């Protein structure tokens, strides 16, 4: 019980720290690219890689620097478009 009380504040401070990210080591030998995502609204394009069990999204630059296969240009493209949200019309105008 005492150990839990001592560890809990440390755990909370680590998880709540701004900019805390998980460390993932994806090597080109174990991970391969499955598709690239073209996004709109000035959002960066990403590439999804997998080792058969988990999926990781990387930026195009990270994918190219990492040396993953196949080449970025040969990956199939998934196009993502977001539709604008329309405000609901008042019931008396229907």
N, C-alpha and C positions, 0 to 999 in steps of 0.2 A: 504494500500500500504506500509506504514512504517512497519507494522507487518511482511509482506511478506519479505521485505528486511532484517529484523532482523533475521527471522527464516531460510531463505534460506542458509546462510553460515553454520549454525549449522547442518542443514539437510545434506548438502553436505559433511561436515566433518565426520558425523556419517556413512553415506553410503560408503564413500571412505576409511574408516579406515581399515587397514589390519587386517585380522582375524575376521572381523565382521560376525557373524552368526545369523540366526534367532532362536529364542527360541521356541521350540515345546515341549509341554507336552503331551506325549502319555502314557496313563495309560493302564495297562493290562485289566481293566474292559471294556474299550471302543474299544481298538484296538486288532485285531487278525492277526496272520501271514497268508499270502496267498501262498508264495513260497520263496524258497531260491535260490540264484544265485551263481553258481559255475563259477568263472572267472579264466582265464589263465594269463600268463605273470606276475606271482608273485603279482597279484592284490588281495586284500582281498575279501573273500566271504561276501555276504550281504544277508539280509532278508528283504522282503517287507511286511509291515503291513498296515492294512486299518481299518477305522471305517465306511466304506460304502460310505464316501464322499471324503476323501483324502487318499493319499498314502504316506508312509514314508519309506525310506530305512535306516536300521540299520546294524551295524556290528554284527557278530555272538555273540560276547561277550556282546554287549548292549542288544541283544535279550534275551540271557540267564539270565543276571543279572536282566532285567526288569520283568521277570516272565510271559512273554506272552504265550498264548496258540495258537495252539497245540505245543507240544514239538518240538524242532528243528529237531530231527531225523525223525519225522513224516511228515514234510513239503515236498511237491513235489519239485523237483530240476529242475531249469532252467539253462541249460548249455550255456554259452556265449563264443564263440571262435572268435577271430579276425584273419582274413586272412592277410598275409603280402602284402604290396602294391608292385606291380610290376612296374618297370619303362617301359614306352611305348617304343616299338621297333621303330627304324627309318623306314620311309616309304619305303626306297629302299631295306630293308631286307625282306619285306613281299612277 
